[in-house]
Amino acid sequence: MNLTIKNILPFILFVFCIFSIQNSWALENYVGELFKTDKPITLYTATQAKEGKANKEKINSIFWQITDLQGKEHYLFGTIHTDDNRVSNFRPIVAEKINEIDIFVMEADEIIDRSILQVDPKVYNGYLNEEELEKINLLADFHTMPREHILSMKPWILAVIFDSPRPITPFNQDNLLKSKAEDFMKITQGLETPREHFSALDEFTIDEQMSLLKAVLKKDLKQKEAGYELLVSAYLTFNTEKILNTDTQITKSLVSQSTWEKMEYYFLTRRNKFFGERIKELVKGNKIFIAVGASHLGGETGLLNQFKEAGFKLKPIQALD
């Protein structure tokens, strides 16, 4: 299997980098390497919305200025892992803020050891019928992946790739932001190592992974496009709670309640806390720009709430035209 795993994360993913199937920076970068691209894959945006309450305006945004207790300014960008033009029309201020910082921080570092994504093809024996195997081959063609190596990939990876209604490209939002940081000669690093990033998915049994894959294989292109549009539409409200809830709704529809509870813990609750702790260490002595899946911003354990509880000041910025 001739894979060059370079420049792999963000995500994706993997995604569940905003943790739903459609969203994973690390994984998307991984797939980008499958396509022999030189750059990872990414997405980003932000802006505002109004909610009247006691004559006060609450602004929805996925792009925030974070002022720490020492008065240093940092930036947090909630991403969506797609190359959709609707989410890549960045305002000049995004590049300006990237140019101001010392370190561009994504979800995970580049993958060096590709074995963490591979599996013995024999694990698929007895799980998939002839119709499902043919569907896998057709989807491999759609995503320009070599058929002969497709079953050497872990089932959850195939589920994530195949749930996308669009072939993955090297022009995702996250990658555009990371490439801009590289243009400015900024240090880029992940909040997690690749093994940390992907190990959460290995908490799921082969039965659970196969169940997820089989659920994705049952979906037709129209269903995938509907889920994709639902998520992009939520993202374009710039309401982090709506993004999180929509992401949750899509993912829950594919798995059992018990599997969902594990996903919520490993991909969201535990990961959010881990991200928050790492970020609080990185801001000591550095100005940073953080780009993570937008589902990590909202919710009780989300990064915005963690920063508020730490006493940091938050200021929304409009990032998209």
N, C-alpha and C positions, 0 to 999 in steps of 0.2 A: 504494500500500500504506500504509494509514493506521495506522502503528505508533507508539505513544508509548513509547520505550524509556527508562524511568526506573527508579530504584531497582533496577537489575539486578544486581547482585551485590555475590551471593556469587559453592559449587556448589563451580554449579553449576558451574556450571557450568558456563564450562561445565564440566561434568563431564565434562572427565571429572574432576570436582571431587573426589570420591573417584573414581577415574577410570573406573569402569564405566559402562555405558550408563544404568543406572537412577539414577545419582547425579551430578547436576550442578546446583550452586546457581546459578551464573551463568545457565545456560541456562533453569533453571526460572524465574528472575526475568524473563528475556526473554519466556518464554511467558506469564508472569503479565501482562506488559504487553500481550501480544497479546489477552489477555482483558479489557484495560482495567481492571486492578486498580491500586490506588494503592500497593501494597506488594509487596516482593519475596517470595521463597518460601524456606522454610528448615526445618531440623531439627536437633535435638541431643539427646545424652544421655550417661550414664556410670554406672558403679558398680563392683562388685567380684566376685571369684570366687576360689576357693581352689585352690592346687596345693601339696600337701605335698612338701617337699624339705628333708631334714635339719632337721626340726622348725621350719622357717621357712615362713611363709605368703606366697605371692606373690599380689598383688591385681591382677586385671584391671580396667582402667578406661579410659573414653574422656574423662574429665574429670580434669585434673591441675593442681595448684599447682606453679608453676615459680619457684624462688628463684634469682635471678641472682647473679653474683659480688659484687655490691654489697649483697646482702641484700634487694633489692626483690622483692616477690611478684607474679607474673603468673599467668595462667590459660590453659590450652589445652583446647579442647573439640573432640573429633572428632565430626563431624556425619554424618547420613545424610539425604539430600535427599528427604523424604517428609512427608506430613501425617498419617501413621499415628498413631493415638492411643497405640499402644504405646511410642512414642518421644518423646512430647511431655508426659509427666507429670513435669515437672521438680520437683525438691525446692526449697524456699525458698532453700537455700544458693546456687543458681545465680544467682538475681536479686541476692542479697546480694553476691556476688563481682563481678557486672557493675557494681553501684553503687559498688564500691570503686575501679574502675580509671579511667584517664584516656581511653584510646582503645579502642574496640571494632574489632577487625581481622578482616576477612573475606578471602576469596580474591581478589576483584577489585573495582575501583571500578564505579560506575554507568556504563552505556553511553550515550554521547551520540551518536556516529556509528553509526547502525544499518547503514550500508553494509557494515561488516565481517561482517555476517551474511547478506548477500544475494548472489545470483548471477544471471547471465543465464539465464532459463529454457531457453534453447537447449542448455545443457550436458546436459540430460536426454534430448535427442533421440538415439534409437538405443539407449539403455540399458535402458529399461523397456518391457515388453510391455503389451498392453491389460489383462490381468488385474492386473498390478502397479499400473498407473495407477488402476484402479478401487479397488484396495485402499488406495491413498494417499488417494483421495477419501473412502472410508468412515472411515479413521482420522482424517482431518482433521475430519470431522463428530463423531467420538467425542471428539476433543480440543477441540471448538468453535473450530476454525480456519477462516477463509474459504477455500473451495476455489480461488477465482480467484487467490489469491496464494501458494498452497502451494508451487508450483515456483519461486518467487522466493527460496526459502530454500536455503541450501547443503545438499547431501545428508547431511552428518554431523549437521546439526541435526535433520533429519527422522528420521534413524535414532535419535537420542537420545529425541526426543519419542515416537515411535511404539513404542519398546521398553517404555514404561511401560504396565502393565496398568490404571492409574488415570488419569483426567483430572487434569492438573496444576492445583493450586489455590494461592491466596495464603497458605496456612496451613502451609507446610512448616516443619520444625524450625528451619532456619537463620533463616528470616524471623521466627519467634517470638522468637529470641534477639536479632536485630538490632532488632526493634521494642521490646524491653525496654530495650536500650541507648539508643534514641532517647527512650523515656519518661523515662529518667534524664538526658536532655540530654547524653549522651556524644558525643564525636567518633567518627564511623565512617569507616573508610577501608579500601581494599583493599591486599593485598600486591602485586598486579599492576595495571597499567592494563588496560582492556578489550582493547586491541590485543595486549598481552603475553599476556593470558589466552587469547584465541582464536587467536592466531597459530600456536600449536603444531598446531592442527587443520588449518591451511592447509599444513602440511608434507606432508600426505597428498594424493596425486594424485586427480583426479576418478575414475579407475578404482578406486582403493582406497576412496574414499568411497562410490561406487556399490555396490561389493561389500558393504560394511557395511550399507547401506540395504537391499539385496536380501535379505541374510541375515535382517534384522529383519522384512521383509515376509513371509518364509516362516513366521514363528512365529505360532501361534494364541494366543488369549487364555489358554488353559490353560497353555501353555508359559511365557508371560510371567509369569503369576501364580506358577508354580512357582519361577522364578528370583527373583522379588521376595521370596517367602517365605523362600527360601534365604538371601538377603542380610539380610533383617530378623532372621531367627533368629540369624545369625552376629553381627549388631550387638548383639543383646540378650545375648550372652555377655560383652560388653565386653572381649573378648580381641582386641587390635589385630592380632595376627598372624593369627588366624582370619578376621577381617574382611578383611584384605588378601588372604589366600589365596582366600577365597570370591569376592571381587571379581575377582581375577585369573582364576579358573576360569570365571566367567560370561562375561567379556569375550573370553577366548581361544577360547571355543566359537563365536564369531561371525566370526572373522577368520583369515586365513592366518598361519603362523608368522612370516613376514617382516613382515607388518603388525603383528602383536603385538609383535615386538621393537622396532619404531619407537614403538608406543604406550607400551610400558614405559619407553623412554628419555625421550620427550618429556613424557608425562603424569605420570610417577612419579619416576624417578631425577633428571632435570634439574630438574624442578619442585620436588621436595623440597629440593634443595640451594639453589635460588633462594629458596624460602620461608624456609629456615633463616637465610640471610644477611640477608634483609630484616628478619626478626624480631629478630635480634641487634642491628641498627641501631636499630630502633624502641624497644627496651627501655632504651636510653640516655636517661635523663631522664624516662621515662614508665612508668606502670604500665598494662599492656595485657591485654585478654581476646582470645584468638585463637580463631576458629571456622573450622575447615577440615574438608574431608571426612576421615572417620575412616581411610581407606586411606593418608593421608599421615602417620599416626602410627607405624605399624609398619614392620618391615623394616630392613635394614642402613642405608639412607639416610633412614629415617623421622625425623620431628621428635623423637620421644622419644630415639632413639639420638644424634641430633645434639646435643641439649641435655645428655645425659649426658657426651658427649665434650668439651663446652665447660666442664664442671665445674659445671653448674647442678644444684641439688637438685630431685628430683621427689617429689611426694606425691600419691597418688591421692585423689579425692574422689567420693563417691557422689552422682550427679546425678539419678537417676530413682527414683521410687517403685515 
